[in-house]
Amino acid sequence: MKRSTKLFTLALVSVTFGFVGCKDGGTNAGTGVGTSPPPATVDAHDDHAHPTEGPHHGGLIELGNEEYHAELVHDEDTGSVTIYVLNAAATEQIPIESTEITINVKHDGKPEQFKLAASPDENDPQGKSSRFVSADAELGVHLDEEGAEPKLVLTINGKSFRGTIAHDHE
């Protein structure tokens, strides 16, 4: 019994000194390097940070282990949905060789697919596109449905990626 009390006391003292050691005014212990939280426009997620929205003010979709991102822009007035393929930092468009990409949704419990055609931006090289568009207003409606579980499916440099779409109307 005494042994467990001593171990508990030792652990408590160690934890206490550990917390006191961390309170050094915003610098990393022993390095003198200052630290600060990420800017307001980024979202700290695990051990990294990236923007909370894409360059076109759309929602971000993680692809792979953040190897790439995609940005979804839904134009409520026209019903169009545009996907931009972005780099790992979600800051620049990445042209890919695909002529179309797919969004899978569930509608009334049944799977449904929507194809988004390549619509290259002016800076995209010949035969590649970083922008994909669907004018099918039904897709925009399904993105908002409860239980739709929308997923983006595309291939980048021969590797298939799937990303979960979290769509909202802010």
N, C-alpha and C positions, 0 to 999 in steps of 0.2 A: 504494500500500500504506500509506504514512504517513497519507494522508487518511482511509482507512477506520479506522485505529487511533485517530486523533483523534476521529472521529465516535463510535466505540464508547466511548471514555473519557468524552466529553461526555455521552452517553446514560446511562452508568453513574453518573456524578456526579449527573445530574438525578434519576434514579430514587432514589438514595440520599437526597438531600435531600428528595424527595417523601415517603419513608417516615418520615424524622425529623420532618418537618413535621406528620404525622398523629398523632404521639404527644404529645397535649396534654392528657392527663388527662381525656378524656371530654367535651371541649367542641368545638364546631365552630370551626374556625380563624377567628379574627378576630371572632367574634360573641359569645363568652363564654357561649353557650347550652349547657347541659349535655345530654348524650345518654345514653340507657340502652337496653339491649335490651328487647324486648317482654316483658310479663309471662308467666309460665309457662303460662298458659291460652290463649295465642295462638300461632299458627304463622306465623313470618316467611316469606313466600313472595314472591320477587322484591322489589318495592319497597313492599309493603303487609303488613298483618298482619290476621288475623281469627281467631276462635276455632277450636280444633281439633275441637270438637263443638258440636252445636246446643243450644238451650235445654232440650230434652227428653233430652239426653245421647245423641243419635243421631249417625250419620255425616253429614257435610256433602257436598252435591253442588253444584258450581259451575254456574251458569246464565248463559250469555252471557259477556261479558267482566266477570264478577263483578257484573253488574247486579242479580242476585238470587242467592239460594241456596235449596236445599231441604234438608230434614233427613229422613233415613230412620231410622225406629225399627222394629225387628223384634222382636216378642214371640215368643220361642222356645217358650213354653208353649202359646200359642194358635195360633201360626203366622201371626198377622196381621202385615201390613206397613202402617205409617202413614207418609205423607209430609206434612210441614209446609212450606208455602211461606214463605220468609223474605226479609227485606230484604237489601241489599248487604252490610251488616256481619254478617249471620247472627245477629242478636240479637233480632229481633221478627218475629212472624208477619204476613204480608201476605195479606189476603183477595183472591181472584180470582173472576172470573165463571164459571169452568168448572164443569160438573156432574160431570166426571170427568177424570182424567189417565191416562197410559199408561206402563207399564214394558215395554220390549222386551228380550227375552233370546234367547239361542241355546240350544237343548236338542237334544243329539245332532246338532249341526250345522244344525238347522232353526230358523228364526225363530218365536218365540212371543210373543204379546201378552197383557198382563194389565191390566185396567182397574181403577182405584182410584176409588171413588165419593166424591163430596163428602160430608163429614160435618162441617158447620160447628161451630166452637167457639162457646161462649156469647157471646163478644165480636164475632163476625163479623156484619157487617150483612146484612140480608135480601137473598137472592139471590146472596150471595158466600160463599166458603169458603176458609180457609187450611189446612184439614186434609182429607186424602183417605185412604181406608182400603180395604184388601183383606183379606178373611178367608180367601182362597184359600191354604191351607198350601203348595200346590205352588209358588207364587211364592217363598216363603221358601226352599224347597229349591233352586230354580233359581238364586237369587241367589248361593248358595255353590258352585255347580258350576264346575269348571275350564272355561274357554273360554266361559262364558255371556255375557260382555261386556254386562252389563245397562246400559240407557240409559233415563233418564227423559225423557218427552216431554210438554210442556204449553204452553199459550198464556197469556201475561200481557199484558193491555192490547192485544190484537190481534197481538202478536208471538210467534212460535213459538220455543220454547227446547228444547234437548236437553242433557242433562247425563249424564256418565259416573258410574255408581255403583260405588264401591269399598267392598264390604261385607266386614266381618270380625266375629268373635265374641269381642270382649274382654269 
